Amino acid sequence: DNLLRRAACQEAQAFGNQLIPSSMPLKKATVFLNPAACKGKARNLFEKNAAPILHLSGLDVTVVKTDYEGQAKKLLELMEKTDLIIIAGGDGTVQEVITGLLRRADEATFSKIPIGFIPLGKTCTLSHTLYPESMNQVQHITNATLAILKGETVPLDVLQIKGEKEQPVFAVTGLRWGSYRDAGVKVSKYWYLGPLKTKAAHFFSTFKEWPQKHQAALMYLGPTERPPDEPEEKPSRPPLYVRLYRRLRLYWSSPPKEIPQEVTPEDWEELKLSTIELSIATRNRQLDLTRTEDFMDICIEADTISKGQFVNRGSQKMHDPHICPEGSQCIQASRCILQLPEGTEGSFGIDNEEYEAMPVEVKLLPRKLRFFCDPRMRDQMLHATV
């Protein structure tokens, strides 16, 4: 572990030793650290493995430690301009930071700030997309921190989830509602059963009414076409005489008659569903940089399965929560409205965080945020798509 840390620090020092002009200010990085992540070990993991790399790289680093759940959202409302945002924690910290960021009044400019993710939590879904798999925790954290310095980014989709009263919540992975999610939350209660705790949680949840059905009404719109990439470099300004000529030509030309445009009504599909679990997920897990359409995946699982299948599938879903098994109905949509019957109890899992179940509108914000990723992973994505 010490050799890995030393190698990473030497690599970071190469960035820190680069000369910059005296007129150029230092790059400012704001780190949101959740010390409670990974059962309270996150602070120690960050200070040992990630902090030395960031300080050696020549960044002006400000570390903001959160004291309670939801604090990151409030802190982001007050945050001043920064060059990088770094999230050090798990899925819950990512969800809080992006929700706080996209709730700002000036989110159009702030959403262009690149975001780095240092995986320190118990569940770090994004790290599968952004960084190569590593069995060694120190190597995984140092790889993620060095990826921020290398500067390669990929655009990720975001889901905007809005209830009737609450402010919207934003997610980079997705929303789950159903029996597998409810059983998965209770796994830690059976810690005394060791490796059998996952199967036990799903087995005991079958003692409730069976089959377990979740009924709702779903309205959705199909995929949307992806617009072409905007050029990063702004075109150079034409000379003054060209601009004057254009102004005068516009002034002298007669005003064109406005043709009223017909507004095409949105083509909503409606569906009544009865399912054991419903999931709405972004395509960030299988990132395709050359995709021509933008959509999210809605998976409606059949409610006619045996108790044995439920226990086995529940174990698979602990590893990959948004897996869509055979016999499920899969829908591609850009926007959907989920209506729940009155008196529906239970909870949604939004990026592995628990929220009360209620009627919601889910809207896809395609390529909304840019996250730093390992250059090797970006090359793999480009080669895979080719």
C-alpha positions as semicolon CSV with decimal commas, in nm:
position;residue;x (nm);y (nm);z (nm)
1;D;0,000;0,000;0,000
2;N;0,280;0,241;0,084
3;L;0,454;0,168;-0,247
4;L;0,129;0,242;-0,434
5;R;0,087;0,571;-0,244
6;R;0,450;0,667;-0,315
7;A;0,417;0,595;-0,690
8;A;0,093;0,797;-0,709
9;C;0,250;1,091;-0,522
10;Q;0,550;1,093;-0,760
11;E;0,310;1,100;-1,057
12;A;0,114;1,388;-0,895
13;Q;0,434;1,580;-0,828
14;A;0,503;1,593;-1,202
15;F;0,180;1,797;-1,239
16;G;0,276;2,021;-0,943
17;N;0,624;2,092;-1,084
18;Q;0,489;2,237;-1,409
19;L;0,556;2,611;-1,451
20;I;0,258;2,843;-1,488
21;P;0,262;3,211;-1,595
22;S;0,259;3,461;-1,306
23;S;-0,064;3,613;-1,439
24;M;-0,250;3,279;-1,423
25;P;-0,422;3,203;-1,090
26;L;-0,396;2,857;-0,931
27;K;-0,675;2,615;-1,013
28;K;-0,920;2,600;-0,723
29;A;-1,062;2,259;-0,620
30;T;-1,346;2,224;-0,367
31;V;-1,366;1,878;-0,205
32;F;-1,691;1,762;-0,043
33;L;-1,587;1,490;0,201
34;N;-1,840;1,274;0,385
35;P;-1,647;1,144;0,691
36;A;-1,935;0,906;0,780
37;A;-1,901;0,707;0,455
38;C;-1,760;0,352;0,463
39;K;-1,872;0,307;0,828
40;G;-1,677;0,615;0,942
41;K;-1,348;0,521;0,770
42;A;-1,380;0,770;0,481
43;R;-1,193;1,057;0,648
44;N;-0,890;0,839;0,722
45;L;-0,897;0,687;0,370
46;F;-0,910;1,034;0,212
47;E;-0,631;1,184;0,425
48;K;-0,400;0,885;0,370
49;N;-0,456;0,815;0,001
50;A;-0,612;1,111;-0,183
51;A;-0,521;1,433;0,004
52;P;-0,139;1,408;-0,051
53;I;-0,192;1,360;-0,428
54;L;-0,421;1,666;-0,453
55;H;-0,184;1,888;-0,253
56;L;0,124;1,779;-0,454
57;S;-0,051;1,847;-0,785
58;G;-0,045;2,226;-0,742
59;L;-0,420;2,269;-0,691
60;D;-0,558;2,518;-0,438
61;V;-0,757;2,260;-0,236
62;T;-1,044;2,346;0,001
63;V;-1,186;2,047;0,191
64;V;-1,546;2,080;0,314
65;K;-1,645;1,808;0,563
66;T;-2,017;1,735;0,601
67;D;-2,151;1,682;0,954
68;Y;-2,502;1,554;0,882
69;E;-2,718;1,415;0,602
70;G;-2,838;1,682;0,358
71;Q;-2,569;1,936;0,454
72;A;-2,391;1,912;0,116
73;K;-2,710;2,037;-0,060
74;K;-2,717;2,348;0,162
75;L;-2,341;2,412;0,126
76;L;-2,365;2,398;-0,253
77;E;-2,627;2,674;-0,255
78;L;-2,365;2,902;-0,090
79;M;-2,061;2,781;-0,286
80;E;-1,864;3,043;-0,478
81;K;-1,699;2,989;-0,816
82;T;-1,454;2,701;-0,828
83;D;-1,261;2,530;-1,110
84;L;-1,324;2,170;-0,995
85;I;-1,571;1,999;-0,765
86;I;-1,445;1,676;-0,604
87;I;-1,685;1,437;-0,429
88;A;-1,519;1,210;-0,172
89;G;-1,772;0,957;-0,045
90;G;-2,026;0,707;-0,179
91;D;-2,349;0,715;-0,384
92;G;-2,530;0,920;-0,118
93;T;-2,266;1,197;-0,125
94;V;-2,273;1,208;-0,508
95;Q;-2,651;1,240;-0,506
96;E;-2,647;1,519;-0,246
97;V;-2,379;1,720;-0,428
98;I;-2,538;1,700;-0,774
99;T;-2,884;1,779;-0,627
100;G;-2,744;2,088;-0,451
101;L;-2,558;2,189;-0,767
102;L;-2,856;2,157;-1,004
103;R;-3,098;2,330;-0,765
104;R;-2,897;2,653;-0,785
105;A;-3,047;2,948;-0,972
106;D;-2,727;2,972;-1,182
107;E;-2,706;2,596;-1,247
108;A;-2,657;2,659;-1,623
109;T;-2,304;2,790;-1,556
110;F;-2,227;2,575;-1,250
111;S;-2,322;2,249;-1,426
112;K;-2,031;2,311;-1,667
113;I;-1,777;2,275;-1,381
114;P;-1,609;1,931;-1,417
115;I;-1,667;1,692;-1,125
116;G;-1,422;1,441;-0,980
117;F;-1,535;1,137;-0,781
118;I;-1,314;0,966;-0,520
119;P;-1,490;0,639;-0,424
120;L;-1,482;0,607;-0,043
121;G;-1,834;0,480;0,034
122;K;-1,985;0,136;0,080
123;T;-2,167;0,165;-0,255
124;C;-1,988;0,352;-0,536
125;T;-2,185;0,272;-0,853
126;L;-2,020;0,543;-1,064
127;S;-1,670;0,404;-1,008
128;H;-1,755;0,105;-1,237
129;T;-1,805;0,351;-1,526
130;L;-1,521;0,594;-1,454
131;Y;-1,232;0,378;-1,330
132;P;-1,085;0,032;-1,401
133;E;-1,175;-0,246;-1,155
134;S;-0,917;-0,293;-0,881
135;M;-0,908;-0,545;-0,596
136;N;-0,682;-0,316;-0,391
137;Q;-0,866;-0,028;-0,220
138;V;-0,559;0,200;-0,202
139;Q;-0,494;0,155;-0,575
140;H;-0,861;0,223;-0,655
141;I;-0,858;0,553;-0,460
142;T;-0,521;0,670;-0,597
143;N;-0,626;0,584;-0,958
144;A;-0,945;0,790;-0,912
145;T;-0,752;1,088;-0,769
146;L;-0,489;1,079;-1,048
147;A;-0,769;1,063;-1,309
148;I;-0,886;1,407;-1,184
149;L;-0,536;1,550;-1,250
150;K;-0,514;1,397;-1,599
151;G;-0,821;1,596;-1,700
152;E;-1,009;1,348;-1,924
153;T;-1,387;1,387;-1,883
154;V;-1,701;1,205;-2,003
155;P;-2,056;1,349;-2,013
156;L;-2,307;1,169;-1,788
157;D;-2,687;1,176;-1,802
158;V;-2,885;1,291;-1,498
159;L;-3,243;1,208;-1,395
160;Q;-3,458;1,489;-1,254
161;I;-3,713;1,335;-1,015
162;K;-3,990;1,575;-0,908
163;G;-4,273;1,506;-0,664
164;E;-4,586;1,720;-0,633
165;K;-4,463;1,936;-0,344
166;E;-4,091;1,874;-0,289
167;Q;-3,802;2,035;-0,475
168;P;-3,658;1,806;-0,746
169;V;-3,399;1,541;-0,658
170;F;-3,129;1,451;-0,912
171;A;-2,976;1,107;-0,970
172;V;-2,694;0,972;-1,189
173;T;-2,783;0,601;-1,151
174;G;-3,159;0,569;-1,117
175;L;-3,474;0,503;-0,916
176;R;-3,593;0,167;-0,778
177;W;-3,930;0,080;-0,627
178;G;-4,027;-0,272;-0,526
179;S;-3,971;-0,584;-0,321
180;Y;-3,603;-0,647;-0,407
181;R;-3,510;-0,297;-0,292
182;D;-3,711;-0,335;0,032
183;A;-3,545;-0,670;0,110
184;G;-3,197;-0,539;0,018
185;V;-3,227;-0,258;0,277
186;K;-3,281;-0,517;0,554
187;V;-2,974;-0,732;0,470
188;S;-2,755;-0,564;0,736
189;K;-3,006;-0,668;1,008
190;Y;-2,905;-1,032;0,952
191;W;-2,530;-0,966;0,994
192;Y;-2,505;-1,257;1,241
193;L;-2,577;-1,505;0,957
194;G;-2,253;-1,411;0,779
195;P;-2,253;-1,498;0,407
196;L;-2,616;-1,618;0,427
197;K;-2,752;-1,276;0,533
198;T;-2,856;-1,172;0,176
199;K;-3,053;-1,491;0,111
200;A;-3,205;-1,472;0,462
201;A;-3,332;-1,114;0,410
202;H;-3,503;-1,211;0,082
203;F;-3,633;-1,541;0,223
204;F;-3,796;-1,378;0,527
205;S;-3,951;-1,104;0,313
206;T;-4,148;-1,377;0,125
207;F;-4,340;-1,447;0,448
208;K;-4,542;-1,131;0,381
209;E;-4,835;-1,152;0,138
210;W;-4,737;-1,342;-0,177
211;P;-4,713;-1,270;-0,465
212;Q;-4,595;-0,918;-0,380
213;K;-4,746;-0,676;-0,632
214;H;-4,677;-0,306;-0,676
215;Q;-4,947;-0,140;-0,886
216;A;-4,916;0,195;-1,061
217;A;-4,995;0,387;-1,379
218;L;-4,709;0,493;-1,605
219;M;-4,714;0,760;-1,878
220;Y;-4,403;0,806;-2,090
221;L;-4,253;0,975;-2,397
222;G;-4,018;0,791;-2,633
223;P;-3,644;0,861;-2,687
224;T;-3,529;1,198;-2,822
225;E;-3,270;1,255;-3,093
226;R;-2,930;1,363;-2,965
227;P;-2,829;1,707;-3,096
228;P;-2,480;1,740;-3,249
229;D;-2,196;1,835;-3,013
230;E;-2,144;2,206;-2,969
231;P;-1,796;2,323;-3,073
232;E;-1,586;2,391;-2,764
233;E;-1,397;2,680;-2,929
234;K;-1,601;2,992;-2,997
235;P;-1,572;3,120;-3,357
236;S;-1,350;3,428;-3,391
237;R;-1,530;3,765;-3,409
238;P;-1,554;3,910;-3,763
239;P;-1,387;4,250;-3,836
240;L;-1,572;4,574;-3,755
241;Y;-1,662;4,662;-4,119
242;V;-1,823;4,317;-4,167
243;R;-2,032;4,363;-3,850
244;L;-2,141;4,715;-3,960
245;Y;-2,238;4,587;-4,307
246;R;-2,448;4,307;-4,153
247;R;-2,624;4,552;-3,916
248;L;-2,710;4,792;-4,202
249;R;-2,832;4,509;-4,427
250;L;-3,065;4,388;-4,148
251;Y;-3,187;4,742;-4,090
252;W;-3,270;4,810;-4,456
253;S;-3,417;4,473;-4,541
254;S;-3,794;4,449;-4,496
255;P;-3,902;4,254;-4,187
256;P;-3,995;3,896;-4,281
257;K;-4,351;3,781;-4,224
258;E;-4,376;3,548;-3,932
259;I;-4,526;3,210;-4,018
260;P;-4,712;3,064;-3,721
261;Q;-4,555;2,733;-3,631
262;E;-4,779;2,441;-3,553
263;V;-4,708;2,293;-3,212
264;T;-4,711;1,916;-3,240
265;P;-4,875;1,754;-2,935
266;E;-4,651;1,529;-2,729
267;D;-4,717;1,162;-2,793
268;W;-4,763;1,018;-2,441
269;E;-4,801;0,640;-2,403
270;E;-5,002;0,514;-2,106
271;L;-4,958;0,185;-1,923
272;K;-5,120;0,020;-1,621
273;L;-4,868;-0,200;-1,445
274;S;-4,847;-0,462;-1,174
275;T;-4,488;-0,554;-1,093
276;I;-4,263;-0,700;-0,825
277;E;-4,012;-0,420;-0,896
278;L;-3,989;-0,115;-1,121
279;S;-3,658;0,053;-1,201
280;I;-3,580;0,366;-1,402
281;A;-3,208;0,389;-1,484
282;T;-2,974;0,612;-1,684
283;R;-2,740;0,466;-1,948
284;N;-2,433;0,575;-1,749
285;R;-2,348;0,214;-1,663
286;Q;-2,316;0,120;-2,035
287;L;-2,184;0,457;-2,152
288;D;-2,193;0,495;-2,533
289;L;-2,030;0,820;-2,646
290;T;-2,155;0,784;-3,007
291;R;-2,523;0,717;-2,932
292;T;-2,766;0,905;-3,161
293;E;-3,065;0,893;-2,922
294;D;-3,105;0,996;-2,559
295;F;-3,321;0,782;-2,330
296;M;-3,347;0,617;-1,990
297;D;-3,429;0,249;-1,936
298;I;-3,754;0,159;-1,759
299;C;-3,766;-0,206;-1,647
300;I;-4,101;-0,351;-1,531
301;E;-4,046;-0,697;-1,383
302;A;-4,312;-0,967;-1,397
303;D;-4,494;-1,030;-1,067
304;T;-4,544;-1,402;-1,138
305;I;-4,228;-1,557;-0,995
306;S;-4,176;-1,828;-0,735
307;K;-4,030;-1,766;-0,390
308;G;-3,714;-1,958;-0,485
309;Q;-3,661;-1,738;-0,793
310;F;-3,717;-1,429;-0,579
311;V;-3,444;-1,534;-0,330
312;N;-3,192;-1,617;-0,607
313;R;-3,263;-1,305;-0,810
314;G;-3,244;-1,091;-0,497
315;S;-2,882;-1,205;-0,444
316;Q;-2,797;-1,107;-0,806
317;K;-2,959;-0,767;-0,759
318;M;-2,737;-0,691;-0,459
319;H;-2,441;-0,690;-0,705
320;D;-2,618;-0,519;-0,997
321;P;-2,939;-0,346;-0,880
322;H;-3,054;-0,234;-1,227
323;I;-3,024;-0,578;-1,394
324;C;-3,334;-0,642;-1,610
325;P;-3,417;-1,018;-1,598
326;E;-3,580;-1,225;-1,872
327;G;-3,956;-1,184;-1,898
328;S;-3,943;-0,817;-1,793
329;Q;-4,095;-0,537;-1,997
330;C;-3,821;-0,290;-2,103
331;I;-3,912;0,061;-2,221
332;Q;-3,689;0,339;-2,353
333;A;-3,818;0,683;-2,257
334;S;-3,700;1,044;-2,231
335;R;-3,961;1,142;-1,973
336;C;-4,219;0,958;-1,763
337;I;-4,487;1,018;-1,499
338;L;-4,541;0,749;-1,234
339;Q;-4,882;0,764;-1,066
340;L;-4,924;0,554;-0,749
341;P;-5,262;0,454;-0,601
342;E;-5,374;0,649;-0,294
343;G;-5,245;0,511;0,034
344;T;-4,936;0,351;-0,125
345;E;-4,674;0,289;0,142
346;G;-4,307;0,205;0,105
347;S;-4,000;0,385;-0,026
348;F;-3,811;0,461;-0,343
349;G;-3,438;0,401;-0,367
350;I;-3,288;0,696;-0,555
351;D;-2,913;0,633;-0,607
352;N;-2,929;0,395;-0,306
353;E;-3,080;0,669;-0,084
354;E;-3,426;0,617;0,067
355;Y;-3,714;0,853;-0,022
356;E;-4,086;0,824;0,055
357;A;-4,286;0,668;-0,231
358;M;-4,511;0,925;-0,401
359;P;-4,631;1,015;-0,753
360;V;-4,329;1,152;-0,943
361;E;-4,227;1,291;-1,281
362;V;-3,888;1,165;-1,403
363;K;-3,715;1,364;-1,675
364;L;-3,386;1,279;-1,847
365;L;-3,126;1,558;-1,865
366;P;-2,891;1,416;-2,130
367;R;-2,514;1,474;-2,093
368;K;-2,582;1,726;-1,816
369;L;-2,264;1,688;-1,606
370;R;-1,901;1,616;-1,696
371;F;-1,715;1,372;-1,469
372;F;-1,341;1,304;-1,472
373;C;-1,259;0,948;-1,578
374;D;-0,952;0,732;-1,622
375;P;-0,812;0,785;-1,980
376;R;-0,797;0,404;-2,023
377;M;-1,172;0,376;-1,960
378;R;-1,247;0,656;-2,209
379;D;-1,035;0,481;-2,475
380;Q;-1,220;0,154;-2,404
381;M;-1,558;0,330;-2,450
382;L;-1,448;0,481;-2,783
383;H;-1,303;0,150;-2,913
384;A;-1,611;-0,042;-2,801
385;T;-1,842;0,193;-2,988
386;V;-1,623;0,181;-3,302
